[in-house]
């Protein structure tokens, strides 16, 4: 049976580590990060039960890289050494392809060096191609539910200079009346704009406005958020009534205050998919105890699913790596996903299913805002 591995790491260091080491809860975050940096990667849980509707099955293993988001981003050389250890460990567990989860996919050059000769013994992918594919599906589905016609609406992409944000820009921007590209660097935003125009070809009339200001978000009907920031960036005051936010960032970039204070907007958790078969995950340190991502049964993040899809395909080569995602990759992995039975897991907001009542409330808020 083909085997894959997926690298995970703590996102909320203080909370997650305190669950395993309660005595550490009294220490400051920086001290816990320093403690974790002394720990070696380890295999944490098995993944079983993924069965393709086209035939065949795969198994997997979660490998923990015990580094915080801050260290993964700010100490790339040290982070690389730990990620390489994770790949070696994955190889020892029989993995033929490895997925880089969360900030291990952002650290350094996003897997390019890992795939060089003499580095990782197993090819790697970030899983971001399928993350983009599911984000696009989420936007289309949400627009249909709220009767939003893209050519009459405004889109904002927050994190537009990243690989996911750039890919979403070329896939979506030409469908909207205006697209705001939001990021921290105007020069890089200009590069994203030029890349999209180049991809769409001569005569492309896609309208962009690049900005480092969050003020434009109040003018957007759809917000797609895909940054590498570990902090909440989108707050209730940034959103107009009846708007949609698709958040594919992990950890999420939309503040939980939005869920509490803004019942007139729809927030969608991007990148969660249903997998074929009967998914089961079991902790290796506690045999018989299930491991959960906090999702409904038979669901995974899209980046994890991409790694499993590559294993089902027997595509044991580097796939999504580096800072650029190509259209052919998104189309290819999307086609493989359909072939094997992976699909978007409906619409979810803050880990809960989006209800018809929520959709109706936001739709009515849009109607009231237009008539005001």
C-alpha positions in Angstrom: 0.0 0.0 0.0 1.4 3.4 -0.9 2.3 5.6 2.1 2.5 9.3 2.7 3.5 11.5 5.6 2.4 14.9 6.6 4.4 17.3 8.8 2.5 19.2 11.5 3.6 21.6 14.2 2.1 23.5 17.1 0.2 26.7 16.0 -0.8 28.0 19.5 2.3 27.0 21.4 1.2 27.8 24.9 -2.2 26.1 24.6 -1.1 23.0 22.7 2.1 22.3 24.7 0.3 22.8 28.0 -2.0 19.9 27.0 1.0 17.5 26.8 3.2 19.2 29.5 0.8 20.9 32.0 3.7 22.2 34.1 4.9 24.3 31.2 1.6 26.4 31.2 3.0 28.8 33.8 6.0 29.7 31.6 6.0 32.6 29.0 5.6 31.6 25.4 9.3 32.4 24.5 10.4 29.9 27.1 8.1 27.2 25.8 9.4 27.9 22.3 13.0 27.5 23.5 12.1 24.2 25.2 10.4 22.9 22.0 13.4 23.8 19.9 15.5 21.3 21.9 13.1 18.5 21.1 13.6 16.1 18.1 10.8 15.5 15.6 8.6 12.4 16.2 5.9 10.3 14.6 2.6 11.2 16.3 -0.3 9.4 14.6 -1.2 7.0 11.9 -3.7 7.8 9.1 -5.8 4.9 7.7 -9.0 4.2 5.7 -8.5 6.5 2.7 -9.9 4.5 -0.1 -10.2 5.8 -3.7 -13.5 5.4 -5.5 -11.4 4.5 -8.5 -9.8 1.7 -6.5 -6.8 1.5 -4.3 -6.0 2.8 -0.8 -3.3 4.7 1.0 -2.0 5.0 4.6 -0.1 7.8 6.2 1.6 9.1 9.3 1.7 12.5 11.0 5.2 13.7 11.8 5.5 16.5 14.4 8.1 19.2 13.9 8.2 20.8 17.4 8.8 24.4 16.4 6.5 27.4 16.7 5.4 29.5 13.8 7.8 32.3 15.0 10.8 30.1 14.9 9.9 28.5 11.6 9.7 31.9 10.0 12.5 33.8 11.8 15.1 31.0 12.0 14.9 29.4 8.5 18.3 27.6 8.7 17.5 26.0 12.0 14.0 25.3 10.8 15.3 23.6 7.7 17.4 21.2 9.7 14.4 20.2 11.7 12.2 19.8 8.7 14.9 17.7 7.0 14.9 15.5 10.1 11.1 15.1 9.7 11.6 14.0 6.2 14.2 11.4 7.3 11.8 10.1 9.9 9.0 10.0 7.4 11.2 7.8 5.1 11.9 5.5 8.1 8.1 5.0 8.4 7.8 4.1 4.7 6.5 7.3 3.3 6.9 7.8 -0.4 5.7 11.5 -0.5 5.7 14.1 2.3 3.4 17.1 2.8 4.7 20.2 4.5 2.0 21.5 6.8 1.3 25.1 8.0 4.5 27.1 8.6 6.8 24.3 7.5 5.5 25.1 4.0 6.3 28.8 4.4 9.7 28.4 6.0 12.7 29.0 3.7 12.0 28.3 0.0 8.9 26.2 0.5 10.4 22.8 -0.3 12.7 23.7 -3.2 15.9 22.9 -1.4 14.4 19.9 0.3 13.8 18.3 -3.1 17.5 18.8 -4.2 19.8 15.7 -4.5 21.3 14.8 -1.1 18.6 16.5 0.9 15.2 14.9 1.7 15.1 11.1 0.9 11.4 11.6 0.0 9.9 14.1 -2.4 7.8 16.8 -0.8 4.8 19.0 -1.6 3.3 22.0 0.3 -0.2 20.9 -0.6 -1.1 24.4 -1.7 -2.3 23.6 -5.2 -5.3 21.7 -3.8 -5.8 24.4 -1.1 -6.2 26.9 -3.9 -8.6 24.6 -5.8 -10.8 24.3 -2.8 -10.6 28.1 -2.0 -11.9 28.8 -5.5 -14.7 26.3 -5.1 -15.7 28.0 -1.8 -15.9 31.4 -3.4 -18.0 30.1 -6.2 -20.3 28.2 -3.9 -20.7 31.2 -1.5 -21.5 33.6 -4.4 -24.2 31.3 -5.6 -25.8 30.9 -2.2 -25.9 34.7 -1.7 -26.8 35.5 -5.3 -23.7 37.6 -5.8 -22.8 38.1 -9.5 -19.0 38.5 -9.6 -19.0 40.9 -12.6 -21.0 43.3 -10.4 -19.0 42.7 -7.2 -15.7 43.7 -5.7 -13.1 41.1 -4.5 -10.3 41.7 -2.0 -7.4 39.3 -1.7 -5.5 39.7 1.6 -2.0 38.2 1.3 -2.0 38.8 -2.4 1.8 38.4 -2.7 1.9 34.9 -1.3 1.8 31.8 -3.5 -1.9 31.0 -2.6 -3.0 34.7 -2.9 -1.3 35.1 -6.3 -2.8 31.9 -7.6 -6.3 33.0 -6.4 -5.8 36.4 -8.1 -5.2 35.0 -11.6 -8.0 32.5 -11.1 -10.6 34.9 -9.8 -9.8 38.6 -10.5 -10.9 38.7 -14.1 -14.4 37.6 -13.0 -14.9 40.6 -10.7 -15.6 44.3 -11.4 -12.6 45.3 -9.3 -10.0 43.3 -7.2 -8.1 44.8 -4.3 -4.7 43.3 -3.8 -3.8 43.8 -0.2 -0.4 43.1 1.3 2.6 44.7 3.1 4.7 45.6 0.1 3.5 47.7 -2.8 6.3 46.6 -5.0 5.5 42.9 -4.6 1.8 43.7 -5.1 2.7 45.3 -8.4 4.5 42.1 -9.3 1.4 40.1 -8.6 -0.6 42.4 -10.7 1.8 42.1 -13.7 1.9 38.3 -13.3 -1.9 38.1 -13.5 -2.1 40.3 -16.6 0.7 38.2 -18.2 -1.1 35.0 -17.5 -4.5 36.3 -18.8 -2.8 37.5 -22.0 -2.8 40.6 -24.3 -5.9 42.8 -24.0 -6.7 41.7 -20.4 -8.8 44.5 -18.8 -8.9 43.1 -15.2 -9.2 46.0 -12.8 -6.8 46.0 -9.8 -6.1 48.3 -7.0 -3.0 47.4 -4.9 -2.8 48.7 -1.4 -1.2 48.2 2.0 -4.3 49.7 3.7 -7.0 47.6 5.3 -9.5 50.4 4.7 -10.5 49.0 1.3 -11.9 45.9 2.9 -15.1 47.7 3.8 -15.7 48.1 0.1 -15.3 44.4 -0.8 -18.1 42.0 -1.3 -15.8 39.0 -1.1 -12.6 38.7 0.9 -10.2 35.9 0.3 -7.6 35.8 3.1 -4.4 33.8 2.6 -1.5 35.2 4.6 1.4 33.6 6.6 0.7 35.8 9.6 0.0 34.0 12.9 -2.3 36.8 14.0 -5.9 37.8 13.5 -5.9 40.5 10.8 -9.6 40.7 9.9 -11.8 42.3 12.6 -15.5 43.2 12.7 -14.9 46.8 11.7 -13.3 45.7 8.5 -16.4 44.1 7.0 -19.4 45.6 5.3 -22.9 44.0 5.8 -23.6 41.1 3.6 -20.0 40.3 2.7 -18.3 36.9 2.5 -14.9 36.1 3.9 -13.0 32.9 2.8 -10.2 32.3 5.2 -7.6 29.7 4.1 -4.9 30.9 6.5 -3.8 28.6 9.3 -3.9 29.7 12.0 -7.0 31.6 10.9 -6.6 35.3 10.1 -10.3 36.2 10.9 -10.8 37.2 14.5 -13.3 35.2 16.5 -14.9 38.5 17.3 -16.4 38.4 13.8 -18.4 35.3 14.7 -19.6 36.9 18.0 -20.4 40.5 16.7 -21.2 40.2 13.0 -24.1 37.9 12.2 -24.5 39.9 9.0 -21.4 38.5 7.3 -20.5 35.0 6.2 -17.1 33.6 7.2 -16.0 30.4 5.5 -13.2 28.1 6.7 -11.3 27.4 3.5 -9.4 24.3 2.6 -11.4 21.6 4.4 -12.3 18.5 2.3 -14.2 15.2 2.6 -12.0 12.2 1.8 -13.2 8.9 0.3 -13.4 5.8 2.5 -13.6 5.6 6.3 -10.8 7.8 7.7 -9.3 6.9 11.0 -6.3 8.4 12.8 -4.7 6.9 15.9 -2.0 8.2 18.2 1.2 6.2 18.2 2.0 7.0 21.8 -1.4 5.9 23.0 -2.5 2.9 20.9 -6.2 2.7 20.6 -6.7 6.4 21.2 -8.0 8.4 18.2 -6.3 11.5 17.0 -8.6 14.4 15.9 -8.1 17.6 14.0 -11.4 18.9 15.4 -13.2 18.3 12.1 -16.2 16.1 11.4 -15.5 12.5 10.4 -13.8 11.8 7.1 -12.4 15.3 6.6 -8.9 16.7 6.3 -7.2 20.0 5.4 -6.8 20.3 1.6 -3.0 20.4 1.9 -3.1 17.1 3.7 -5.5 15.7 1.1 -3.2 16.7 -1.7 -0.4 14.6 -0.2 -2.8 11.6 0.0 -4.0 12.2 -3.6 -0.4 12.1 -4.8 0.1 8.8 -3.0 -3.1 7.4 -4.6 -1.8 8.5 -8.0 1.7 7.0 -7.3 3.0 10.5 -8.2 6.2 10.3 -6.1 7.8 13.5 -7.4 7.9 17.1 -6.1 4.6 18.7 -6.8 3.7 22.0 -5.2 6.9 23.6 -4.1 8.4 27.1 -4.2 6.7 30.5 -4.0 4.7 30.1 -7.2 1.7 27.8 -8.0 1.0 27.1 -11.6 -2.5 26.8 -13.2 -1.7 23.3 -14.6 -1.0 22.1 -11.0 -4.3 23.3 -9.7 -6.2 21.8 -12.6 -4.2 18.5 -12.4 -4.7 17.9 -8.6 -8.3 19.0 -8.9 -8.9 16.4 -11.6 -7.2 13.7 -9.5 -9.3 14.7 -6.5 -12.5 14.2 -8.4 -11.2 10.9 -9.8 -10.5 9.5 -6.3 -13.6 11.0 -4.6 -12.2 14.0 -2.7 -14.6 17.0 -2.5 -15.2 20.2 -0.7 -16.7 19.5 2.7 -19.6 21.9 2.4 -19.2 25.3 3.9 -18.0 25.7 7.5 -17.5 28.8 9.7 -15.3 28.6 12.7 -15.3 24.8 12.7 -19.2 24.6 12.5 -21.4 23.9 9.4 -22.9 27.0 7.8 -26.7 26.9 8.3 -29.5 28.0 6.0 -30.4 30.5 8.7 -27.0 32.1 8.5 -27.1 32.3 4.7 -30.6 33.9 4.8 -29.4 36.4 7.4 -26.4 37.5 5.4 -28.4 37.6 2.1 -31.0 39.9 3.8 -28.2 42.1 5.1 -26.9 42.5 1.5 -30.4 43.5 0.4 -30.8 46.0 3.2 -27.3 47.5 2.5 -28.1 48.0 -1.2 -31.4 49.7 -0.5 -30.1 52.0 2.2 
